[in-house]
Each structure stands twice: as C-alpha cells, then as structure tokens.
Amino acid sequence: MLSSKKKLQLVAAFATLFLFALGVGCSGFFVDPTLTGITVGPTATIQTGKTVQMSAVGTFNDGSTKTLGSGLSWSSGTTSVATVSASGLVTGVAQGTAQITGSYKTQSNSATITVQLANILKITVTPANQTIAQGSPQQFTAMATTTSGPVDITNSATWNSSNSAAGNMDTATGLFTAASSLTTTETTVISASSGGVVGQTNLTVQ
C-alpha cells in the first residue's frame, strides 16, 4: 500500500511528464512554415523619368502566401535602362527592357520592366510608300521626334501590319516579309507605336 507521500510523488512525476510531452507536441505543431518561392511584380511599361513600385509575395510549404517586406532586396539587371531603390521603386532611365529581381532569403524571382521614351512628338516610319515583290523582305525604321531631339526607336517600338495577307511583320524589329504566291496586289499600312504615339506608312506587295 502506497503512502500518501508516495502517491503525491507519483502524481507529480506523471504531471511533469504530461507537461513535457504537451510542450514538445505544441512546439512541433507551431513550427514556422518554410518559404518555397516568391513572385515578383508587376510586369510593366513606363516612360523615361517615371516610376513603378515593385512588390514580392512569398509562397510557403503550408500553402500560405504573404507579401514580403523587411529582408527583401532588389536589383536591376540593366541599370542603364531602369534603376531600383532598396524599397523596390523602379525609375525609367532610357528606352529598353530591364529585369528587376527581388530576393528574400534563399529565394528570388524577376519581372520585366519596359521603358519607353517620354515626350514623343511624332514618329516617322521609313521607307515611305514602298512597293516590293512577293516573297521579299523589307526592313522599316522608326525615328521618334522628342523634345530633346530625334531618337531611333526601331528596336523598341511596337510594329504592326494592317493586312496579314500581304505578309508577316516582326512586331519587335520592324522587318516585314512579303507573302509569296499572291494572286492579287496587296496593300498594307505599316505602323510603329511608342508612348501612345503612332507613325505609319503604306506598303504595296505585287
């Protein structure tokens, strides 16, 4: 028969073991989730001298997401095109594209920022009113007239052809390739746009 003192000692021992097990269980249950990746944005187009605020959202192994703040670092892959501050504020410097990267702990990701010229007054597309043979290539050039002078925007403008039957337009470079085996003469309007300004010329394929 156990004495009252022994009983109290056993109860105290079991209570200690229970509290220890409970503590281990709780600490295991409340382990911080692990960061598995981040998403950076926005992907945006801005004009020189303008800004856009970047942000990053973390994804964790428990399926949760959270906007990241302290500890997040930023960098620009092309600082001559766009710079980025420690807080993620991007500033357009010159026309072109730049990859803006956000890094947090062991994870990183990027978004593309396109910078266009500001203060474009007019866009001139050359050669003007051209006629080419079927199957022939034609390289077009776009010159932007700005408040600070003319700038070649051939490789940064967005190109378009109004008539796909006439041929194929490379929307990034301004290279048009006329269609082959046409049964009729085709005409199309070639346009280059940047910063909300559009320049145009006519092209005939025969």
C-alpha positions as YAML, in Angstrom:
chain: A
units: angstrom
residues:
- id: 1
  name: MET
  ca: [0.00, 0.00, 0.00]
- id: 2
  name: LEU
  ca: [1.47, 3.32, -1.11]
- id: 3
  name: SER
  ca: [1.70, 6.04, 1.44]
- id: 4
  name: SER
  ca: [0.12, 9.43, 0.82]
- id: 5
  name: LYS
  ca: [3.59, 10.89, 0.29]
- id: 6
  name: LYS
  ca: [4.43, 8.28, -2.40]
- id: 7
  name: LYS
  ca: [1.12, 8.92, -4.12]
- id: 8
  name: LEU
  ca: [1.83, 12.63, -4.24]
- id: 9
  name: GLN
  ca: [5.28, 11.97, -5.67]
- id: 10
  name: LEU
  ca: [3.84, 9.72, -8.42]
- id: 11
  name: VAL
  ca: [1.17, 12.27, -9.29]
- id: 12
  name: ALA
  ca: [3.81, 15.00, -9.51]
- id: 13
  name: ALA
  ca: [6.01, 12.79, -11.73]
- id: 14
  name: PHE
  ca: [3.15, 11.97, -14.11]
- id: 15
  name: ALA
  ca: [2.15, 15.64, -14.23]
- id: 16
  name: THR
  ca: [5.72, 16.61, -15.13]
- id: 17
  name: LEU
  ca: [5.86, 14.00, -17.90]
- id: 18
  name: PHE
  ca: [2.49, 15.15, -19.26]
- id: 19
  name: LEU
  ca: [3.52, 18.80, -19.32]
- id: 20
  name: PHE
  ca: [6.83, 17.89, -21.03]
- id: 21
  name: ALA
  ca: [5.03, 15.85, -23.71]
- id: 22
  name: LEU
  ca: [2.49, 18.62, -24.20]
- id: 23
  name: GLY
  ca: [5.29, 21.16, -24.61]
- id: 24
  name: VAL
  ca: [7.06, 19.04, -27.23]
- id: 25
  name: GLY
  ca: [3.81, 18.50, -29.10]
- id: 26
  name: CYS
  ca: [2.94, 22.17, -29.11]
- id: 27
  name: SER
  ca: [6.37, 23.30, -30.20]
- id: 28
  name: GLY
  ca: [6.24, 20.81, -33.06]
- id: 29
  name: PHE
  ca: [2.78, 21.98, -34.06]
- id: 30
  name: PHE
  ca: [3.75, 25.67, -34.23]
- id: 31
  name: VAL
  ca: [6.90, 25.34, -36.40]
- id: 32
  name: ASP
  ca: [7.19, 28.33, -38.75]
- id: 33
  name: PRO
  ca: [6.32, 27.44, -42.38]
- id: 34
  name: THR
  ca: [9.22, 27.26, -44.86]
- id: 35
  name: LEU
  ca: [9.48, 29.71, -47.76]
- id: 36
  name: THR
  ca: [9.39, 27.78, -51.06]
- id: 37
  name: GLY
  ca: [9.27, 30.59, -53.64]
- id: 38
  name: ILE
  ca: [8.44, 34.22, -54.36]
- id: 39
  name: THR
  ca: [6.50, 36.04, -57.08]
- id: 40
  name: VAL
  ca: [7.67, 39.49, -58.21]
- id: 41
  name: GLY
  ca: [5.58, 42.11, -59.99]
- id: 42
  name: PRO
  ca: [4.26, 43.98, -61.74]
- id: 43
  name: THR
  ca: [5.48, 43.44, -65.30]
- id: 44
  name: ALA
  ca: [5.03, 46.98, -66.59]
- id: 45
  name: THR
  ca: [5.80, 49.57, -69.25]
- id: 46
  name: ILE
  ca: [6.81, 53.04, -68.09]
- id: 47
  name: GLN
  ca: [8.25, 56.14, -69.70]
- id: 48
  name: THR
  ca: [11.70, 57.58, -69.01]
- id: 49
  name: GLY
  ca: [11.68, 59.51, -65.76]
- id: 50
  name: LYS
  ca: [8.57, 57.73, -64.49]
- id: 51
  name: THR
  ca: [8.37, 55.18, -61.68]
- id: 52
  name: VAL
  ca: [6.60, 51.97, -60.72]
- id: 53
  name: GLN
  ca: [6.54, 50.27, -57.31]
- id: 54
  name: MET
  ca: [7.55, 46.60, -57.24]
- id: 55
  name: SER
  ca: [6.36, 44.08, -54.68]
- id: 56
  name: ALA
  ca: [7.00, 40.42, -53.85]
- id: 57
  name: VAL
  ca: [4.73, 37.73, -52.44]
- id: 58
  name: GLY
  ca: [6.18, 34.68, -50.71]
- id: 59
  name: THR
  ca: [4.74, 31.17, -51.01]
- id: 60
  name: PHE
  ca: [5.23, 28.74, -48.09]
- id: 61
  name: ASN
  ca: [5.21, 24.98, -47.75]
- id: 62
  name: ASP
  ca: [1.91, 25.02, -45.88]
- id: 63
  name: GLY
  ca: [0.20, 26.64, -48.88]
- id: 64
  name: SER
  ca: [0.03, 30.11, -47.35]
- id: 65
  name: THR
  ca: [1.20, 33.33, -49.04]
- id: 66
  name: LYS
  ca: [2.39, 36.63, -47.63]
- id: 67
  name: THR
  ca: [3.55, 39.97, -49.00]
- id: 68
  name: LEU
  ca: [7.24, 40.25, -48.13]
- id: 69
  name: GLY
  ca: [8.73, 43.34, -46.55]
- id: 70
  name: SER
  ca: [11.73, 43.50, -44.25]
- id: 71
  name: GLY
  ca: [14.66, 41.45, -45.55]
- id: 72
  name: LEU
  ca: [13.66, 41.79, -49.20]
- id: 73
  name: SER
  ca: [16.38, 43.12, -51.52]
- id: 74
  name: TRP
  ca: [16.08, 44.49, -55.08]
- id: 75
  name: SER
  ca: [18.38, 44.74, -58.09]
- id: 76
  name: SER
  ca: [18.19, 45.76, -61.76]
- id: 77
  name: GLY
  ca: [19.79, 43.68, -64.49]
- id: 78
  name: THR
  ca: [20.26, 46.76, -66.69]
- id: 79
  name: THR
  ca: [20.74, 49.91, -64.65]
- id: 80
  name: SER
  ca: [21.26, 51.97, -67.81]
- id: 81
  name: VAL
  ca: [17.60, 51.27, -68.65]
- id: 82
  name: ALA
  ca: [16.00, 51.21, -65.19]
- id: 83
  name: THR
  ca: [17.19, 51.58, -61.61]
- id: 84
  name: VAL
  ca: [15.53, 50.22, -58.50]
- id: 85
  name: SER
  ca: [15.72, 51.53, -54.93]
- id: 86
  name: ALA
  ca: [16.08, 49.50, -51.74]
- id: 87
  name: SER
  ca: [12.29, 49.74, -51.30]
- id: 88
  name: GLY
  ca: [11.58, 48.41, -54.83]
- id: 89
  name: LEU
  ca: [10.75, 51.70, -56.57]
- id: 90
  name: VAL
  ca: [11.80, 51.42, -60.24]
- id: 91
  name: THR
  ca: [12.74, 54.53, -62.25]
- id: 92
  name: GLY
  ca: [12.93, 54.53, -66.05]
- id: 93
  name: VAL
  ca: [16.29, 55.83, -67.32]
- id: 94
  name: ALA
  ca: [16.41, 55.05, -71.06]
- id: 95
  name: GLN
  ca: [14.40, 53.08, -73.61]
- id: 96
  name: GLY
  ca: [14.79, 49.31, -73.45]
- id: 97
  name: THR
  ca: [13.96, 46.48, -71.06]
- id: 98
  name: ALA
  ca: [15.36, 45.55, -67.66]
- id: 99
  name: GLN
  ca: [14.88, 42.54, -65.41]
- id: 100
  name: ILE
  ca: [14.06, 43.65, -61.86]
- id: 101
  name: THR
  ca: [14.90, 40.94, -59.34]
- id: 102
  name: GLY
  ca: [13.58, 40.59, -55.82]
- id: 103
  name: SER
  ca: [15.49, 38.34, -53.39]
- id: 104
  name: TYR
  ca: [14.39, 37.08, -49.99]
- id: 105
  name: LYS
  ca: [16.46, 34.59, -48.01]
- id: 106
  name: THR
  ca: [17.27, 31.77, -50.46]
- id: 107
  name: GLN
  ca: [14.54, 32.63, -52.98]
- id: 108
  name: SER
  ca: [14.48, 35.13, -55.86]
- id: 109
  name: ASN
  ca: [12.41, 35.95, -58.93]
- id: 110
  name: SER
  ca: [12.20, 38.67, -61.59]
- id: 111
  name: ALA
  ca: [9.78, 40.79, -63.59]
- id: 112
  name: THR
  ca: [10.38, 42.66, -66.85]
- id: 113
  name: ILE
  ca: [10.12, 46.44, -66.96]
- id: 114
  name: THR
  ca: [9.94, 48.06, -70.39]
- id: 115
  name: VAL
  ca: [10.97, 51.71, -70.61]
- id: 116
  name: GLN
  ca: [9.72, 53.91, -73.42]
- id: 117
  name: LEU
  ca: [10.74, 57.42, -74.40]
- id: 118
  name: ALA
  ca: [8.83, 60.27, -72.84]
- id: 119
  name: ASN
  ca: [7.75, 63.44, -74.66]
- id: 120
  name: ILE
  ca: [7.47, 61.86, -78.12]
- id: 121
  name: LEU
  ca: [6.01, 64.43, -80.51]
- id: 122
  name: LYS
  ca: [6.00, 62.37, -83.69]
- id: 123
  name: ILE
  ca: [7.13, 59.01, -85.12]
- id: 124
  name: THR
  ca: [8.34, 58.79, -88.73]
- id: 125
  name: VAL
  ca: [8.41, 55.38, -90.43]
- id: 126
  name: THR
  ca: [10.73, 54.85, -93.42]
- id: 127
  name: PRO
  ca: [10.96, 53.96, -96.22]
- id: 128
  name: ALA
  ca: [7.65, 55.65, -97.06]
- id: 129
  name: ASN
  ca: [5.10, 54.32, -99.56]
- id: 130
  name: GLN
  ca: [7.28, 51.41, -100.65]
- id: 131
  name: THR
  ca: [6.45, 48.73, -103.28]
- id: 132
  name: ILE
  ca: [8.12, 45.33, -103.02]
- id: 133
  name: ALA
  ca: [7.92, 42.00, -104.83]
- id: 134
  name: GLN
  ca: [6.26, 38.88, -103.43]
- id: 135
  name: GLY
  ca: [8.48, 36.95, -101.03]
- id: 136
  name: SER
  ca: [10.80, 39.94, -100.48]
- id: 137
  name: PRO
  ca: [11.88, 41.29, -97.08]
- id: 138
  name: GLN
  ca: [11.65, 44.96, -96.17]
- id: 139
  name: GLN
  ca: [13.25, 46.47, -93.09]
- id: 140
  name: PHE
  ca: [11.45, 49.52, -91.71]
- id: 141
  name: THR
  ca: [12.94, 52.18, -89.43]
- id: 142
  name: ALA
  ca: [11.15, 54.31, -86.83]
- id: 143
  name: MET
  ca: [12.52, 57.68, -85.74]
- id: 144
  name: ALA
  ca: [10.92, 59.46, -82.79]
- id: 145
  name: THR
  ca: [10.95, 63.24, -82.64]
- id: 146
  name: THR
  ca: [11.19, 64.23, -78.96]
- id: 147
  name: THR
  ca: [11.61, 67.49, -77.09]
- id: 148
  name: SER
  ca: [15.31, 66.67, -76.76]
- id: 149
  name: GLY
  ca: [15.88, 65.64, -80.40]
- id: 150
  name: PRO
  ca: [15.43, 62.63, -82.73]
- id: 151
  name: VAL
  ca: [15.84, 59.09, -81.38]
- id: 152
  name: ASP
  ca: [15.94, 55.80, -83.29]
- id: 153
  name: ILE
  ca: [13.24, 53.59, -81.74]
- id: 154
  name: THR
  ca: [13.24, 50.85, -84.40]
- id: 155
  name: ASN
  ca: [14.05, 48.10, -81.87]
- id: 156
  name: SER
  ca: [11.88, 49.39, -79.05]
- id: 157
  name: ALA
  ca: [8.70, 50.40, -80.89]
- id: 158
  name: THR
  ca: [5.78, 48.02, -81.37]
- id: 159
  name: TRP
  ca: [5.28, 47.24, -85.06]
- id: 160
  name: ASN
  ca: [2.07, 46.25, -86.83]
- id: 161
  name: SER
  ca: [0.79, 45.48, -90.32]
- id: 162
  name: SER
  ca: [-2.89, 46.12, -91.08]
- id: 163
  name: ASN
  ca: [-3.15, 43.35, -93.68]
- id: 164
  name: SER
  ca: [-1.83, 39.91, -92.73]
- id: 165
  name: ALA
  ca: [-2.49, 38.63, -96.26]
- id: 166
  name: ALA
  ca: [0.25, 40.93, -97.56]
- id: 167
  name: GLY
  ca: [2.93, 39.26, -95.44]
- id: 168
  name: ASN
  ca: [4.37, 38.87, -91.98]
- id: 169
  name: MET
  ca: [5.52, 41.72, -89.72]
- id: 170
  name: ASP
  ca: [8.04, 41.14, -86.94]
- id: 171
  name: THR
  ca: [6.42, 43.20, -84.18]
- id: 172
  name: ALA
  ca: [9.73, 43.69, -82.35]
- id: 173
  name: THR
  ca: [12.18, 44.59, -85.13]
- id: 174
  name: GLY
  ca: [10.18, 46.20, -87.95]
- id: 175
  name: LEU
  ca: [11.17, 43.55, -90.51]
- id: 176
  name: PHE
  ca: [8.35, 42.81, -92.96]
- id: 177
  name: THR
  ca: [8.41, 39.71, -95.18]
- id: 178
  name: ALA
  ca: [6.06, 39.79, -98.16]
- id: 179
  name: ALA
  ca: [3.81, 36.83, -98.81]
- id: 180
  name: SER
  ca: [4.57, 34.54, -101.75]
- id: 181
  name: SER
  ca: [2.22, 33.29, -104.49]
- id: 182
  name: LEU
  ca: [-0.26, 36.16, -104.22]
- id: 183
  name: THR
  ca: [-2.91, 36.23, -106.94]
- id: 184
  name: THR
  ca: [-3.60, 39.95, -106.47]
- id: 185
  name: THR
  ca: [-1.70, 43.04, -105.41]
- id: 186
  name: GLU
  ca: [-1.97, 43.57, -101.65]
- id: 187
  name: THR
  ca: [-1.55, 46.83, -99.75]
- id: 188
  name: THR
  ca: [-0.99, 47.24, -96.04]
- id: 189
  name: VAL
  ca: [-0.41, 50.02, -93.52]
- id: 190
  name: ILE
  ca: [2.84, 49.60, -91.56]
- id: 191
  name: SER
  ca: [2.78, 51.28, -88.16]
- id: 192
  name: ALA
  ca: [5.22, 51.80, -85.30]
- id: 193
  name: SER
  ca: [3.97, 52.90, -81.87]
- id: 194
  name: SER
  ca: [5.63, 54.01, -78.65]
- id: 195
  name: GLY
  ca: [4.44, 56.02, -75.68]
- id: 196
  name: GLY
  ca: [0.95, 56.33, -77.13]
- id: 197
  name: VAL
  ca: [2.22, 57.88, -80.39]
- id: 198
  name: VAL
  ca: [1.86, 56.09, -83.74]
- id: 199
  name: GLY
  ca: [3.70, 56.58, -87.03]
- id: 200
  name: GLN
  ca: [2.54, 54.99, -90.29]
- id: 201
  name: THR
  ca: [3.41, 54.38, -93.92]
- id: 202
  name: ASN
  ca: [1.88, 52.39, -96.79]
- id: 203
  name: LEU
  ca: [3.36, 49.28, -98.37]
- id: 204
  name: THR
  ca: [2.35, 47.52, -101.58]
- id: 205
  name: VAL
  ca: [3.18, 43.90, -102.39]
- id: 206
  name: GLN
  ca: [2.88, 42.86, -106.04]
...
